[in-house]
């Protein structure tokens, strides 16, 4: 599995590096940009090449640091600086979970080596409660790094960084680290059904969150960001199914690395041509002016919505099939959510494609806001073309004949093939294509056959779901209300307690001693008669005390 990830990281990373030569050609900080990029890729390689959780943790933290530096690369923009801080803080929440899991492993097994920990889990050396706690703490770390519910709010804000970084973080590297962690720790999750249940619930919820919010945004990069949130949700759903889904999650991860990197680089090509304009309402009709970007982006779009025989069709279909094959009420529920997600994905991605490349031109060719879109240079279109080829063929190569599943079996175990499916694969494939076609048709009727509004309709004129989606389903509001505000109040209380309580005691003690010494100092007058009188008074008191004692 390390070999798979090394090839993905270095392969896609190299293409993004080449693309960045053209994209960042005129940026004064491009040398610093490439230094951060190389630190990022080196950290990811450290993460996947270690043979123990401690080395993985070192790479994990370095990835968090380098992503922070890249997201806030244009730190003179307040939004970029804020997004970098938000990503850093929210990732720390997940990182605490990973750190505690590693500590618990060492306290229980005496080692953080993969073989030792996994052997102890399989041999029931670790109690079920402890094993479940370790799995849930690992899951917390995975949710933070992969932008899964409830720690997904940082991921769309990360779009404030340069577009190549969006492709690097959202396609093949950082956000896939959480899926890698769960798959790598599969012997632990296999032994605890409770933790796997939590994983599939988080995956299913995140699929819907990403899909619903992706329908409401007009910023091309944020739509793709929520698409990533949703697609990683599919991977979590797959690995949460246990041996039946570990390899499926990895295969979708690999296919996603191709088509999502291609989509982000394609969006960067459009943004580059439109003078950094990211609002899709101000695009339209670009396919004639940017034919290579249109073709490469279009292949990535068809792959992500699952059109056969492109890569997304093979990998996502398998996950939906495995969800239904789980059986029972939970299997039907999870399968239905995955199927619904496929339809909504087709809707919002078709919306993005038609608003960007088709329809009427909604940009001006004269005046101060004039745009003169043109095709990107070959140093940018070359990597996009390579990724488009991967978007077409990767899924079939991974899935057909079960080659990737069998190849990963020494690490992830043999895939469970029951032989009897809840729903016939042929019927389920037809149903999935029908649902995706419905999503495509809805977006086509709304955004191709009808004019696109140049200005977003106000919240008062749209439905409650749209309003909620525009506000990220109030995820930020929830985090601010439940965590940030109480944290601020707690901090203010602790500052007050420190100032009034701790410092007050110190200052009060010092003031009391100072005041007492000042008053005692007044008795030192320097006159002999005063000292003689005090001595006489002391002697009288001593004699009086002795007499009282004798009488008593």
N, C-alpha and C positions, 0 to 999 in steps of 0.2 A: 504494500500500500504506500510505503514511503516512495518507492520508485514511481508510482502513478502520480503522486503529488509533486515530486521533483520535476517530472516532465511537464506537468501542467503549469507549475509556477515559472519555470525557466522558459518554457515555450511561449506562453501568453505574455509573460513579463518581457521577453525580448521583443516581441511585436509591439508592445506598448512603448518600450524604449525607442524603437525606430520611429514610431508615430510621433512621439514627443519631440523628436528633433525638428519636425516641421511645425508642430503645434506651439512649441515654446521658443521658436527661433528668435522672436523679437522681445522676449521677456528678459529684463535686466538680471533677474535672479535665477536664470536657467542652470548655472553651475551648481548652485545650492539645491535646486530642484532635483538634479540627477544624483547628487550625493544622498539626498533623502530617499530617492527611489531605490538606490542600491542598498542602503541600510534596510529598507523595508523588505526587499527580496532576500537579503542575507538572513534577516530575522525569520522569515517564513521558512527558509531552508533549514535553519537551526531547529525550528519548531517540529518539522516533519522528519528530521533525520536522527533525532535523539532516540536512545533505546530505553529511556526512563522518563518518568513524569517530571523530574526536576529540570532536566534539559528542555523538555517541552515547555515548562513554565518560564524558563529564561527567554526562549524564543517568543513565547506568548506576550511577555511584558515588553520586549523590544519591538514587537509588531505594534503594540498599543502606543508606544512612544513615537515610532516613526509615522504612524497614521496621524497622530496628533500634529506632528510637524508638517505633514503634507496637507492635511485639511485646512490648517490655518496658514498655508504658504503665503497667501496674499493677506497678511495680518493687518495691513493698513485698512482693510475693509472690516468694519465692526461685525458684520454678519459672519465673516470667515473666522475671526478670532473667537466669537461666541460659539460657533459650530465646533471648532477644535476643542475648546474647553468642555463643551457638552459631551462630545465623544469620549474624551479622556475620563471625565467623572463617571459617566454611565458604565464605561468599560471597567472601571475600578470596582464597581459593585459586583460584576461577574467574576473579576479576578480574585476577589476575596473568597468567593465560593470555591474556585479552583485551588487556591492556597490552602484552605481548610481541608479540602479533600485529600490533598497530598500529605498534609500533617496527619490526618486520620489514618491514611495508608501506612505511614511510617510507624505510627504508634501501635498499630495493630499487627502489621506484618514484619516491621523492622527493615523495610526496603521500599524504594520507589521504582525499582526496576520492573519493566513490563512483565517479564516472565515470572518473577516472584509474586507480584500482585495478582496476576491472572491465574497463576497456579493455585494460590491460596483461595481465590474466589471459587474456582472450580472444585477444590477439595473440601469445601465447606469449613475452611479454617476461620474465615471471617463470618461472624454471626449475621443472620439475615437483616436485622435492624441496622447494624453497622454498615453492611454492604449497601443497603438502600440509602442510608445517609450519604455515603461516598458517591453513589450514583447521582443523587439529587444535587449535591454540591458541584459535581462535574457538569451537570446539566445547567446549573446557574451560570457557570463560567462560559458554557457554550452559548447560552442565550445572550449574554452580554456581547460576545465577540461577533456572533452571527446576526445580531439585530432581531431577535425573536421576542415575542410577547413574554413578559411585560417590559423588556428593555430594548424595544425597537425604535424609540423616538429619536435616537441620535443618528440613525442611518440616513434618513432623507436630508437632514441638515448637513451631512458630510458632502453634499453636492456643491458646497461653497468652494471647495478646492478645485484646482485645474481638472479639466475633463479626463486627461489620461489617468489621474489619480482615482477618479470615480470608476473608471474601467478596472483599474488594478485592485481597488478595495472591494468593489461590488461583483466582480466576475470570478476571478480565479484564485484569490489569495485570502485576504483577511476574513471576509464573511463566511468563507468555507471552512475556516479553522474550527468552528464549533461542530460542524458535521464530522470533520476529521476526528475530533476529540471523542465524540460518541462512538464512531465506528472503530477507532483505535481501542477504546475501552469496552468493546462489545462483549468480552467475556464477563465483565462486571454486570452490564445491563441484561445480558441473557439470563443471569441468575436471579434477577429481581423484577418480577412482573409489575410491581407497584411503580417503579421508576419508569419502566417502558410505557406504562399507561399515561404518566405525566408527560412524557415526551410526545406521544401521539396527540394528546389534547393540545399541547402548546403548538405543535405543527399545524393542526387543523384550524385552530383559532387564528394563527398568524396568516394562513392562506387567505382567509376571509378578510382579515384586516388589510393586508396588502392590496387585495383585489378591489375592495370597496373604495379605499382612499385613492387608489390609482385612477379611478374613473373621474375624480373631481378636480384634479390639478391640471393647470395649463402650462406649467413649467416642464419642458421636455425631459430634463434630467431628473426632476422629482418623480415624474411618472415612472421612469425607468428604475428609480431607487425603490419605489414601493413594489414594482415588479420583482425586484430582487428579494425584498422582504417576503413576498408571496412564494417565490420559487424556492427559497431556502426553507420555507414552511413545508413544501412538498418533500424536501430532503429529510427534514426532521420527522415528518409523518412516516416516511419509508424506514428510517433507521429505528424508529420507535416500534415498528412491527416485529423487531427481533430478527432471528435468522432468515425469515422470509423476505426481509427488506433491506438488510445492511448493504448488500451489493447494489441493490436498485438505487439506494440513496447516493452511493458513490458514482454510479453511472450517470445519474441525472446531474450530479455535481460537475462531472467532466464535460458533458454536453452543454450544460449551462455556461461553463467557462468559455466555450467558443461563441455561442450566439449572444450572450450578454456582453462580453467584451466587444464583439462586433457592433452591437447596438449602441453601446456607449461611445465607441470611437466614431460611429456614424453620426451620433448626435453632436459630438465635438466638431466633426466636419461641417455640419450645418451651422452650429454656433459660430465657428470660425468664419464661415462665408457670410453670415448675417451680422457681422460686427458685434459679437458677444450678446446678441439678442436670444433669450431662451424661452420667450413666451410663444407657444404654438399658435396663438390667435393672430400673431403677426407674421406667420409663415404663409404657406400655400403655393402650389404651382412650382415647386422647386425641382421636380423630377426632370424637366427639360434642361435645366441649367446645371444640374449635378447628377448626371446619369450613373456614374460609377457609385457614388454614395447611395443613390436610390436603389440600385440593384443589390449592393452588399447589405444595406440596411434592410431591404425588403426580404432577403433570404433569412436574416436573423429574426425578423418579425414573423415570417411563416414558420420558422423553427420553434419559436416560443409558444405560438398558438397551437402547435401540434399538427401541422399539415403533413400528411405522408408524402414522400418517404424521408422527410427531414428529421434531424436528430431529436427534437423535442417530442415528436410523435412516438418514437420507440420508448424513450425513457419515462416520459410522464404517463403514458398509457400503462406501462408496467406497474407504476406506483398505484394508479387508480385500481387496476386489477387486483393487486396485492391487498389493498384496503378492503375491497369487497370480499376477497377470499378469507379475510379474518373471521368472517362468519358472525352470526348472531346480530343482535340489534346494533352493537357497537360497530360491526363491520359495515352494515348498511349505512349507518350514520356517517362514518368516516369516508366511505366510498362516495356517498352523495355529496359531502362537502368538497372532496377532491374533484368530483365531476362538475359541481357548480363553479368551483374556482376556474376550471378550464374554460367554461363559457364566459365568465366575467373577464378572464385574461384575454380571450379573443376580442371582447368588446373594447376594452380600454386600449389595447395595443393597436387595433384597427383604427380607433379614434385618433391615436397618436400618428399613425402612418398617413392617414388621409389628411389630417389637419396640417401636417408638415409638408408633404410632397404633392398633394393633389388639391383640386378645387381652385377657387379664384386666388389670385395673388393679393395678399392683404398687407403688402409692404409698399412703401413709396419709393419711386425712382428719382425724386427730385426733392429739394428743400433740405432743411437741416437734419431730418430723420431719414434721408435717402439711403437705400440699401442697394448694393450691386453684387448680389450673390454669384459665386463662380465655383467651379470644381476645385477641390483641394489638390495640392501638389502630390506627386507620385510617392513621396516619402510617407504621406499619410494614407493614401488610397491603397498602397501595397499591402500593409498589415491588415487593412479592412478586407481586402480580397482573400487573403489567406484564412482569416477567421470565418469568412462567408463559406469557403470550401469546407471547413470543419463543421459549420452549422448544418451543412447539407448531409455529410457522410458520417459524422462521428457516431450518432445514435445507433445507426444500423450496424456499424462495426462493433459497438459495445454489446448490443443485445442479441443480434441474430445468432442462433446456435448456442446461446448462453455462454459465449466465450469469456466475457469479462467476469461473469458470476463464477465460473469454474476457476478462472485464473486467480481470483481473490479468495477462493475457498480456504487456502491454508491459514489465512489471517482471520477471515470473517466466518468461517464454517460453511458447511454445505448449505445451499439455499434449500428451503423446505418447499418441495413441489408436491402438493397433495394429490394431483391428478384429477380431482373433482373440483370444479370451480363453482363459486356461488352463482355467477353469471357467466355464460359462455363467452370466451375471449372475443370471438367474432361479433357477437351481439353487443358486448361492451364497447368494442372498438367503434362499431357503427353508432352506438349511442353517444360516445364521446365526440365523434366527428359531427353528429347532428347538433349537439349542444354548442360546440365551437362554431358551427355554421350559423346558429341562431345569434350568438354574440357578434359574429362578423356582420350578419344582415342588419342587426339593430344599429351598429355603428355606421354602416354604409348608408342606411336610410337617413340617419340623423346628421352625419357630418360630411357626406358626399353629395347627397341629393338635395340637401337644404343648406342655405348659407350659414356660415359660421359667424357667431357674434364676435365683433372685434373687441368688445368689452364684456367682462364677466357680469352676469346678472347678479344683482344684490341678493343677500341672504333672504330678504323678505319675499323674493319672487321665486324661490326654489324650495324644494321639499326639505323635511327635517333631516333625512339621511344625507342629502347633499351638503347641507350646512354642517352636519357633524363630520362628514368626510373632509370638508375644507379645513376643519379644525383638527385634523388628524385623529378623528374619533375621540377627541378630548384627552388624548394620551398625555400631552404636555400639561394640560390643566389638572389631570389626575395626579401626575408626578409632583406638580407644584403644590397641590392641596395636601396630599398625603405625606410627601417627603420633604419638599423644599421649605414650605412655610413652617411646619413644625420644627424643622432643623434650624431655621432662622430664629424662631422663638426660643428654642433650647439654647442656641448660641448666645442670644441676648441675655437669657436668664443666667447662664454660666458666667458671662462677663460681669453682670450685676453682682452675682454671688462672689466672684473673685474680687471685684472692686470694693463692694460694701462689706462682705464677710471676711474673706482672707486678708485682703489689704487693710480693711477696717480694723481688724484685730491687731495687725502689726503696727499700724499707725497709732491706734488707740493705746497700745502698750507703750510705745515710744513716747507718746504725748503724756501719758500718766506718770511714767518714770521721770520725764523731763520736768513736769509740773511739781512732782513731789520733791525732786532734788532742788528745784528752785526755792521751794518753801523751806526745806531743811537748811539751805544755804544761808537763809536770813538769820538763823541762830548763831552763826559764826560772825559775831560783831567785832571781835578784836579787843574788847574791854575785859580786864581781869575781874572786875566786880560782877560782870554778867556770868563768867565762867564759874566764879565762887558761888554765886547764887544758884546756878544749875546744879553744882555739886552738892550744895546744902539740900536742895529740893530732892535730889536723888537719894541722899542719905536718909532724909526724913521718910521717904517712901519705903526704903528698905527696912528701917526700924519699925515702921507701922505694919508692914507685912509680917515681920517676925512676931510682933506682939499679937496680931490677929491669929496667927497660926498657933501660938501657945494657948491663947484663950480657947480656941476651938478644940 
